Amino acid sequence: MTNLHALFDQLTALLLQTQSYWRPVAFHHLQLPWMQEHPALVTRLFALKPQQVEILATDQMALLQYLATDIPGAEELASLSVLPQFECKHLTPVTPHFYSGMPGRKWQQINAFAACFADSQLPLLEWCAGKSYLGFYLQHLHSVKVTALEWDPNLVLQANCRAKQGHISLHSHQVDVLSPTVDIYVQQQQQVVALHACGELHERLLKLCVERKVQQVHIAPCCYHKRQHDHYLPLSQQGKAGGLALNKSELHTAVMETVTAGATVQKQRKRLQSMRLGFDCLQRELNNSEQFLDLPSLPAKWARASFSEFCLHCASLKDLTLPTTVDWDYYQNLGEQRFNQVSALDLIRFLFRRPIEVWLALDRALLLQENGYHVQIGTFCSSHITPRNILLRAQLP
């Protein structure tokens, strides 16, 4: 069994040593701390064509090969971040009707998660259940009573209607899992599952499991950055003592590896970010400042706006008055140039996506281990099905 304590300490030490590479966000800064030390690397990155940048951004092995000689500790971090694959059981096939309406990749994730599920006849609690697709499948496989918790009342209604129509032992409850009212659903003689509950949502579950001594836990964490507070406080005692502090932006780095989006979504993202960077160049000049001006996320519809409309909207969000005459083409071109540069510079930070994610998952595993659980950590599917493929499996003796 992997020594979680030793692995966590090694990752902590290396992440601290290399933090000047992964902490700064190229989107926010015109210059990054490491750029002066590596002028040849900057030249090499800026010479990449957009298609080459895209390939490296989505292929972690190719990215490591491209950057390993330039970034100290990169190969060791990559090696430490390789987790074992859980042994997958053969599951009895179900008819397509069973997963009708479910996105194909979601069904693959659920199927893989269920194949790594440790058998138990304990009642099952599904956390942040959505339509409870996972709960229905586990109920079908193991014939156990399922309680599902979900915030969206419409999804709760759909799950309960399906359960009633199929005479299935599953009941979904509309509840905010961050509220005190959730406590009554978490009990000792239970098995708890959470597939891709975000940030504070799965952290809340982990803390309740420890507090209530829940017998069995299966959690695949997701979106560590989705939280109220900007700074992350490690969950485990070892994490708190390790001295590695992360903010929301750095937590977000852990989940920036995604399954490639469709062409339309990629085009919208590129246009929005290019315009955002063009506006940033404009506001820096107007404010005579080197400070990045943060903006809220904008809906995809703004990708269809003209650059001038986009800038005027952004300015209104920040109570910034723009001049009556602006060379829109100039700043739009600047934004497109900045987008290409930022995309290339981001490759350095992308090298640390998996190490940071594994460090965060280990912090969760150590919390459980420190509270008496026998803990296993590994992957439940390939990254092509979902890059958020880390599973924590824990049981009290």
N, C-alpha and C positions, 0 to 999 in steps of 0.2 A: 504493500500500500504506500502511496506517495506520502512523504513527510511534509504535511501542509505547512508546519511551522518553518522548516528550513527553506522551502520553496518561496514562501511569502517574504521571508527576510532577504533572500537573494534578489527577488524582484524589486523589493523596496529599495535596496542599496543601489541597484542599477538604474532605477527610475530617478532616484535623487541625483545620481552622477550625470545623467543625460538630460536633466530637466530644461536646460537652455534650448534644446532642440524641439521639445514637444509642448512646452507651456505657451510660447507666443503664437498668436493666431495671425496668419499672413493677411487675412481680410481686414484686420484692424490696424495694421502697421505698415508703413512704407519701407521700413528697414527692420530686419530681425537680428537678434544678438549674434547668431552664428554666421551671418553672411560675410562679415569682415574676415573671419578666420578661414573661410572656405570660398575665396573668389572663383577658383576654377570650377567648383561644384555649382555655384550660382550660374556661371556662364553655360555649363553643361545643361542645367535645368532649363534655362531660358531658351536654349537652342532646340528643345523638344517640340515637336509638332503637337497640336491639340489631341490628335488621335493617339499619339504615343503616351501622352499624359493620362489619357482615359484608360488605356490598357494597364499602365502601371498602377493606377489608382484602384483598379478592380482585381488585380492579381498580386496577392501579398508575397508570394514566392518570387515572382519576377521583380517586384519592388525591392525586396531584400537583396537580391543578386545585383541590382543596379546601384544600391547605396551602401552595401556592407563595408566596402573598403574606406568609405568616407566618414561613417558615423561610428565612433568607438562604442563597443558594447552591443551593437545591433544584432550580431549573430547570436550572442549569448542570450539576449532578451528573447529573441525568436525561439531559441531552443527551450528556454524555460516556460514559454507560453504554449507549448504543445501539450494538450491534455489527452488522457486516454479516452478511447471510444467505449462507451458502455456496451456490453453484450446485449444484442437485441433478440428478444424472443420472437418466435414465429406466431403470428396472430391469425385467428380464424377469419377468412375474408368475409366482408359484408357486401351486400348488393349496392349498386350505385345509388339507389333510392335513399339509402341510409345517410349519405352525405350530399344529397341533392341541395343545391343552392350555396354550398360551401366553396369558396375559392380553392382551386386545385392545390396551390402551394400550402394553404392553411391545412388542408386535409393531410398532406404529406407530413407536416410538422406534428399534427395531432397523432397520426399513426406511428411516427417515430418515437414520440414522447411515450405513448402507451406501450410500445415494445420494450421500453427500458423501465417500465413501472414494476416495482417490487410487489408481488402478490400479497394481498391482505384482505381479510373479511371485515375490517373495521369500517364503520360509516365514513363516507368521503365528503370532504368540504372543498368545493371549488371556489377559488378566490378570484375576483375580477373576471367573472365567467363569460361575459358577453351573452351570446345566445346559448351558452353552455354546450357547445359542440363536443368539447373534451369530456365534460361530465356525462353526456349521453353515451359516448363511446366507452368510457370506463365502466359505466353502469351495465352496458351490454356485455362487456367482456367478463366482469367480475360479479355481477348480480348483487351489488351492494346499494344501500340507500345513499342518495346523493343530495346534499344541500349546496345550492349555488348562491353566491353573493354577487350582485351586479348593481351599479349605480344608475344605469339608464332604464327607466321604467318600461319603455317600449321593448327592449331586449328581454327584460324579465317576463313581460306578458307573452312574448313569442315562445320563450322556453317553457313556460307553464302550460301554454296551449298544446305544444307538441307532446309534453309529458302526459297531459290528460288524454289526448287523442290516442296515444300509444300505450296507455296504462303502464307508464314507466315510473319507477320509484325515484323521481327527481323533483325537487321543489326549489324554485328560484325566489330569492328575496331581494327587494329593492332596498339597498342600504349603502351609505357612504362608508367605505372601509376605514377611512381615517377618523371617523367619529367614535365616541365611546360606546354607541349602541351596538357596534359590531362585536363587542366582547362576548356577548351571550352565545354567539355561534361557534366560538373556538373552544373546544373541549379536549380533555386529556385523551380519552379513548377514541381517537380519530386518525384518519390519514388525510393530509392536506395537500392539495395540488394547486399550482399557479403556473400557467404557461404564458409568459411574457406580460406579467403585471409590471407596470412602470415604476421606476424610482421609489418614491416614498410609499407607494402602495405595497410593494413586496417587502420593503423594510419594516413596515408596520406588521405585516404577517409574521416575519421572522421573530420580531420582538415578542409578539403574542404567543407564538409557538414555544419560545423559551420560557416565558412567564407561566404558561398553562401546562407545560410539560407534554405537549402534543406528541403522540406516540410515533407518528411517521410523517415525513415531510418530503415532497418532491417540488422543487422550484426551478424554473428556467427564468432568470432575471432579464430585465430589459430596461432600456432608456433610463439609465442611472441619473441623468441630468434633470429629469422631470421632478422638481421639488420646489418647495416654497423658498427655502433659504439658499443663498448663493454658495455658501461653503459647506463642504461635505465633512462630517465628523465620522471617522471610521466606527464600525459597529463592534468590532472585536477589541479586546484589551490589547492584543498584540498590535493591531492596527493603530490604536491610539498612541501606543508607545513608539511606533516606528518613525514618526516625524514627517510623514508624507501627507501634505495637505493639498486638496483639490478644490477648485471652484467649478461652477456650472459648465463653463466653457471647456475646461479640461475633462470633466466627466463626459461631456458630449463627444469628445474625441474617441472614447471607447466604443461608441456605437455608430461611427461614421462609415464603417464598412457595410454596404448594403447590397442586396441583390439588384443588379442593374435595372433601372427604371425604363419605361417605354420611351420611344423617341420623342413623343409629344411632351412628356413630363420633363425630359432632359433639356429640350429646347426652351421650355418655359423657365426652368431653373436658370439656365445660362443667361437668358435675356434679363430676368429679374436681377440676378447678381451683377451683371454687367452694368445695368442702369443704376443699381445701388452704389456701385463703385464710382460711376461717373458723377453721381450726385455728391458722393463723398469728396471727390476731387474739387468740385465746385464749392462746397461748404467750407472746406479747409482754406481755400483762397479768400472767400468772402469774410470768414472769421479770422483770417490771418493766424491760423492755428494748425498744429500738427496732430490735434486730437481727433480721433474717430468719433463720429456722432452716431450713437446707437439709435436704432429705430425698431418699432414693433414689426413682427412678421406681417407680410402683406399677402392677401389672397392671390391665387393664380391669375385672376382676371386682369391684374395690373400688367401682366406680360403682354397684353394686347394694346396697352396704352402707348401713346407716343412718348419719347424721352422727356419732352418738355412738360407734358401732363404729369408724368411720373414725378419729376422734380418738384413741380408746384405742389403736388399732393404731399410729398415728403417734407417740404418746407413748411406747409400748413400744420403738419403734425408736431413740428418743433418750434412753432411761432417764429419762423425765420423769414424775413422779407427778402425776396430775390430782386435783383435789378430789373428794370423794365426791358433792358436789352442784354441778352445772353447769347453767346455763340454756342448754341445747343449741339451742333455737329462736332465741335471741338471737344466738348466734355463727354459726349457720347463715345467718341473714338478713344478718349483717354480711359473711359470705363472699360471698353472692350480690351484695350491693351493691358490694363490692370487685372482684368479677369484671367487672361492667359498667364500672366506672371504669378498671380495668387494661386492658380490651379497647379502650376509647376512647383511653387514653394511649399504648398500643402503636402506634397509627396513626402517631405521630411517628417512632418507630424503624423502622416498616415502610417509610417513605419512603426509607430508606437501604439496604434489602435488596440491590437490584440493584447500586448503586454499590460496595458492599463485595464482592459476589460477583465483579464485573468486575475490581476491584482484585486480588483473590486469583488470578483466572485470568491476569491480565496478569503477575503475579509468576512464575507457572509458565512463561508464554510467554517471559519475559525470561531465565529460567534456561536455557532451550533456546537462545535467540538468543545469549546470552553464550558458549555452548559450540559455536558454529559452525553451528547449524541455521538453515535458512530456515523461518520460522515464520509461519503464518496463524492468526488467531483470529476466530471468528464463531459464528453460531448454525446448528444443523443441523435444527431443527424449531421449530414455534411453541410458545409457553409453555403452550398448552392441552393439548399432548401431554405435555410435561414442562417445568416452569420451569427444571430443570437442563439447559438446552439449549445450553450453551457447548461448543464443540469446539476443541481445539488440534490443528492439523495441522502436523507438522514433518518436515523431511527434510534430511539432510546432502547437500551438493553433490557 
